[in-house]
Amino acid sequence: MSGCSRLRLATETLDGVYHLHPYSWDGLWGFPGRRGVNVPVIGRPGSYRVEGKETEERIATLGIQIRRRSSTGTITLPGGACEHVEANQDLILGLMGSDDLQTLEWDGCDGVMRYLEVEFVEPAPIAHVGLERQLPVVLRAPYPYWREADVSSPITGGPTNVNPGGNAPVEDCTLSFAAAGRITNALGPEHVEVDPALGDGNPVAFDCLTGSAVQTGVEAAKTIVSIGSDRLFRLKPAVNNPLTVTAGTVTVTHRPTWW
């Protein structure tokens, strides 16, 4: 990595330290591709373009050097450097073997952190290189975009312009409804309408990635009145998205999103 960037996996710093270090990051960034194909049609050249192809999950590779030191560059364990390399190996394999998604964080040269939620499903045999070890890691990010920290935008009436930044669509907004109302994005046009009174009356959080509604910590699909598109609700990147709410206030929680 360059001297002005940092990389972490589940809070463990992978570069600029002594116990874990990337020897290769080719393929960590790039375009993940799209699902689906165009369709050949008799009587016309080429193919018929199928619009609205969804993004594939992101597959990336990262080569990690397992070193013979602590994170501060010291040897403190009773078994010396050999014990350190084994402990560091246990650490990284424990992260890879977890059933939970792990967070890969990247601090860019602009000082802003972006992250991916990743899992490890491919085999990763360890190679011995001198007295140290190397591990080629294949990362799969089911949600393929790099994201930044949350931004919340309360929308009342409107249209109110929300520019999420980034260079990729935001498809994981959370819409918080305190009262019955519909929110519409004129660029879609897509809308979501929810009525908390159809449940226990408390505010409802609608997850635009999964299509689920949660009220007082439990599933509340009955509060969903209308959804205008299979794509639920998305924000286009780096442009103003005119959002309108028919009643009350809907808080849109979104993240700048990047390919």
KOLTORKE-246839 format. One line per field, with one value per residue (C-alpha): residue number from 1; residue in one letter; chain; y, z, x. Coordinates in Angstrom, 1 decimal. Layout:
BEGIN
i = [NUM_...]
aa = [A_...]
ch = [A_...]
Y = [Y_...]
Z = [Z_...]
X = [X_...]
end
This chain:
BEGIN
i = [1_2_3_4_5_6_7_8_9_10_11_12_13_14_15_16_17_18_19_20_21_22_23_24_25_26_27_28_29_30_31_32_33_34_35_36_37_38_39_40_41_42_43_44_45_46_47_48_49_50_51_52_53_54_55_56_57_58_59_60_61_62_63_64_65_66_67_68_69_70_71_72_73_74_75_76_77_78_79_80_81_82_83_84_85_86_87_88_89_90_91_92_93_94_95_96_97_98_99_100_101_102_103_104_105_106_107_108_109_110_111_112_113_114_115_116_117_118_119_120_121_122_123_124_125_126_127_128_129_130_131_132_133_134_135_136_137_138_139_140_141_142_143_144_145_146_147_148_149_150_151_152_153_154_155_156_157_158_159_160_161_162_163_164_165_166_167_168_169_170_171_172_173_174_175_176_177_178_179_180_181_182_183_184_185_186_187_188_189_190_191_192_193_194_195_196_197_198_199_200_201_202_203_204_205_206_207_208_209_210_211_212_213_214_215_216_217_218_219_220_221_222_223_224_225_226_227_228_229_230_231_232_233_234_235_236_237_238_239_240_241_242_243_244_245_246_247_248_249_250_251_252_253_254_255_256_257_258_259]
aa = [M_S_G_C_S_R_L_R_L_A_T_E_T_L_D_G_V_Y_H_L_H_P_Y_S_W_D_G_L_W_G_F_P_G_R_R_G_V_N_V_P_V_I_G_R_P_G_S_Y_R_V_E_G_K_E_T_E_E_R_I_A_T_L_G_I_Q_I_R_R_R_S_S_T_G_T_I_T_L_P_G_G_A_C_E_H_V_E_A_N_Q_D_L_I_L_G_L_M_G_S_D_D_L_Q_T_L_E_W_D_G_C_D_G_V_M_R_Y_L_E_V_E_F_V_E_P_A_P_I_A_H_V_G_L_E_R_Q_L_P_V_V_L_R_A_P_Y_P_Y_W_R_E_A_D_V_S_S_P_I_T_G_G_P_T_N_V_N_P_G_G_N_A_P_V_E_D_C_T_L_S_F_A_A_A_G_R_I_T_N_A_L_G_P_E_H_V_E_V_D_P_A_L_G_D_G_N_P_V_A_F_D_C_L_T_G_S_A_V_Q_T_G_V_E_A_A_K_T_I_V_S_I_G_S_D_R_L_F_R_L_K_P_A_V_N_N_P_L_T_V_T_A_G_T_V_T_V_T_H_R_P_T_W_W]
ch = [A_A_A_A_A_A_A_A_A_A_A_A_A_A_A_A_A_A_A_A_A_A_A_A_A_A_A_A_A_A_A_A_A_A_A_A_A_A_A_A_A_A_A_A_A_A_A_A_A_A_A_A_A_A_A_A_A_A_A_A_A_A_A_A_A_A_A_A_A_A_A_A_A_A_A_A_A_A_A_A_A_A_A_A_A_A_A_A_A_A_A_A_A_A_A_A_A_A_A_A_A_A_A_A_A_A_A_A_A_A_A_A_A_A_A_A_A_A_A_A_A_A_A_A_A_A_A_A_A_A_A_A_A_A_A_A_A_A_A_A_A_A_A_A_A_A_A_A_A_A_A_A_A_A_A_A_A_A_A_A_A_A_A_A_A_A_A_A_A_A_A_A_A_A_A_A_A_A_A_A_A_A_A_A_A_A_A_A_A_A_A_A_A_A_A_A_A_A_A_A_A_A_A_A_A_A_A_A_A_A_A_A_A_A_A_A_A_A_A_A_A_A_A_A_A_A_A_A_A_A_A_A_A_A_A_A_A_A_A_A_A_A_A_A_A_A_A_A_A_A_A_A_A_A_A_A_A_A_A]
Y = [0.0_3.6_5.4_7.5_4.7_2.2_-1.1_-3.0_-6.2_-6.5_-3.6_-5.5_-3.2_-5.0_-2.5_-0.4_-2.8_-5.9_-8.9_-8.8_-7.1_-7.3_-8.5_-8.2_-6.2_-6.8_-7.1_-5.5_-2.6_-2.7_-2.9_-6.0_-6.5_-7.0_-10.0_-11.1_-11.0_-9.3_-11.3_-12.1_-11.3_-12.7_-10.1_-7.5_-7.2_-7.7_-8.2_-6.6_-4.8_-5.9_-2.8_-2.7_-5.4_-5.7_-5.5_-8.8_-9.4_-8.2_-10.7_-9.4_-10.9_-9.9_-11.5_-11.3_-11.8_-13.4_-12.0_-13.0_-10.0_-8.3_-5.4_-3.1_-4.9_-6.5_-10.2_-10.6_-14.2_-17.0_-19.0_-16.1_-15.2_-18.7_-18.3_-14.9_-16.2_-19.0_-16.5_-14.2_-17.2_-18.1_-14.5_-14.2_-17.7_-17.0_-13.9_-15.9_-18.8_-16.7_-17.2_-13.4_-10.9_-9.1_-5.4_-4.5_-0.8_1.4_4.8_6.7_9.4_12.0_10.7_9.3_5.7_3.4_-0.1_-3.4_-6.2_-9.4_-13.2_-15.9_-19.0_-20.0_-22.2_-20.3_-22.6_-21.0_-20.9_-20.8_-18.1_-18.1_-18.0_-16.3_-17.3_-16.0_-16.4_-15.6_-14.4_-14.3_-11.9_-11.9_-8.8_-9.8_-6.0_-5.0_-1.3_0.5_2.7_5.6_6.6_7.2_10.5_11.3_13.6_14.4_15.0_16.9_17.9_18.7_18.1_18.2_17.5_14.9_14.4_11.3_11.8_8.8_7.3_4.2_4.0_3.9_0.9_0.4_3.4_3.1_5.1_5.9_6.7_8.2_8.5_7.4_8.7_8.1_9.0_9.3_9.8_11.7_10.3_6.7_7.3_4.9_5.2_3.5_4.1_3.0_3.4_2.7_2.6_-0.7_-2.1_-1.0_2.7_3.2_4.4_2.0_1.6_0.3_-1.3_-0.5_-3.3_-6.2_-4.8_-5.4_-3.2_-3.3_-1.8_-1.9_-4.4_-6.9_-7.5_-5.4_-6.2_-5.3_-1.6_-1.5_0.0_0.3_-0.2_1.3_-0.8_-4.1_-2.0_-0.6_2.8_4.0_7.2_8.0_9.0_12.5_14.2_15.8_13.3_15.2_13.5_14.2_13.1_13.2_13.5_13.9_13.5_10.6_10.4_9.0_7.4_6.9_6.4_7.8_4.7_3.8_1.2]
Z = [0.0_-0.5_2.5_2.8_2.8_5.5_5.3_8.1_8.5_11.5_13.1_12.5_10.6_7.6_6.4_8.0_10.9_11.6_12.2_9.1_5.9_2.3_-0.2_-3.0_-3.4_-7.1_-7.7_-4.4_-6.3_-9.7_-11.4_-10.1_-13.2_-13.7_-13.7_-16.9_-20.6_-23.7_-26.0_-29.7_-31.8_-35.3_-38.0_-36.2_-35.7_-32.4_-29.4_-27.7_-24.7_-21.5_-19.2_-15.5_-15.0_-11.4_-10.0_-9.2_-5.8_-5.6_-5.6_-4.7_-3.8_-1.1_-0.3_3.4_4.8_8.2_10.0_13.0_15.2_17.2_15.8_17.3_15.8_19.0_20.2_23.5_23.5_25.4_22.2_20.4_16.8_15.9_18.5_17.0_13.5_14.8_16.8_13.8_11.7_14.3_14.3_10.5_10.1_12.9_11.1_7.8_9.4_11.2_10.1_10.4_7.7_8.4_7.7_5.4_5.9_3.7_4.7_1.5_0.9_1.4_5.0_4.4_5.4_3.0_3.9_2.5_4.3_3.2_3.7_2.9_1.1_-1.0_0.2_1.1_1.6_3.4_1.7_3.6_2.3_4.2_7.9_7.3_5.7_3.0_2.6_-0.7_0.5_-1.8_-0.5_-1.5_-0.8_-1.1_-1.2_-3.8_-3.2_-1.0_1.4_3.7_7.0_7.4_6.5_7.6_5.7_7.2_4.3_4.9_1.9_-0.9_-3.4_-1.4_-3.2_-1.7_-3.4_-1.9_-3.6_-4.5_-8.0_-7.6_-6.8_-3.2_-2.8_1.0_2.3_5.5_5.5_9.0_9.2_12.4_10.8_7.7_4.5_1.1_-0.1_-3.9_-5.8_-9.0_-10.7_-10.4_-10.2_-7.1_-4.0_-0.6_1.5_5.1_7.8_11.4_12.6_10.8_13.4_17.0_16.1_16.8_14.1_11.3_9.7_6.1_4.8_1.0_0.5_1.9_1.6_5.3_7.8_11.5_14.3_17.9_17.0_15.3_11.6_10.6_6.9_7.6_7.9_4.2_2.1_-1.3_-3.1_-6.6_-8.1_-7.8_-7.1_-4.0_-3.5_-4.6_-4.9_-8.0_-7.3_-7.4_-8.6_-6.9_-6.2_-5.7_-2.8_-1.9_1.2_1.2_4.9_8.1_7.9_6.6_7.6_4.8_6.1_3.2_2.6_-0.1_-2.3_-4.6_-7.2]
X = [0.0_1.1_2.4_-0.8_-3.3_-4.3_-6.0_-7.8_-9.6_-12.0_-9.9_-6.6_-4.3_-2.9_-0.3_2.4_2.8_4.8_2.6_0.2_1.1_-0.3_2.3_-0.3_-3.5_-4.1_-7.8_-8.8_-10.4_-12.1_-15.5_-17.4_-19.5_-23.2_-25.5_-27.4_-26.7_-28.1_-30.4_-29.7_-32.8_-33.5_-33.5_-31.3_-27.6_-25.9_-28.2_-31.1_-29.8_-31.5_-31.6_-31.4_-28.8_-27.9_-24.4_-22.6_-21.1_-17.5_-14.7_-11.3_-7.9_-5.4_-2.1_-1.3_2.2_2.2_5.2_7.3_6.7_4.0_2.1_4.7_7.6_8.7_9.2_7.5_6.1_8.0_8.4_10.0_9.6_8.2_5.4_4.6_4.2_1.9_-0.2_-0.5_-1.6_-4.2_-5.5_-6.0_-7.4_-9.9_-11.1_-11.4_-13.2_-15.9_-19.5_-20.0_-19.3_-16.0_-15.4_-12.5_-11.7_-9.6_-8.4_-7.8_-5.2_-7.9_-8.3_-11.8_-12.5_-14.5_-15.5_-16.6_-18.4_-16.7_-16.8_-14.3_-15.6_-12.6_-9.8_-6.6_-3.5_-0.6_2.8_6.1_8.4_11.7_10.9_7.5_4.2_2.0_-1.8_-3.6_-7.1_-10.1_-12.7_-16.4_-18.5_-22.2_-23.0_-20.5_-20.0_-17.4_-19.3_-18.5_-20.2_-23.9_-25.5_-29.1_-31.5_-34.9_-37.4_-40.6_-42.8_-40.5_-39.1_-35.9_-32.6_-30.3_-27.0_-25.3_-22.0_-19.9_-19.8_-22.2_-25.9_-27.0_-29.2_-29.0_-30.9_-32.9_-36.2_-37.5_-41.3_-42.7_-46.1_-48.0_-46.4_-45.0_-41.5_-40.8_-37.6_-38.5_-35.4_-36.7_-39.5_-39.6_-41.6_-42.1_-45.3_-45.5_-48.1_-46.8_-50.4_-50.9_-48.6_-48.1_-47.9_-44.2_-41.8_-40.9_-37.5_-37.6_-34.5_-34.2_-31.7_-33.7_-37.2_-37.9_-39.7_-38.9_-41.0_-40.0_-37.2_-39.5_-40.5_-43.5_-44.3_-47.9_-47.0_-45.8_-48.7_-47.0_-43.7_-43.4_-40.6_-38.7_-35.7_-37.4_-35.7_-32.3_-30.3_-28.3_-24.7_-23.2_-26.5_-29.4_-32.2_-35.5_-37.3_-40.9_-42.8_-46.6_-47.1_-45.0_-41.2_-39.2_-35.5_-33.4_-30.1_-27.7_-24.0_-21.7_-21.1_-18.2_-17.4]
end
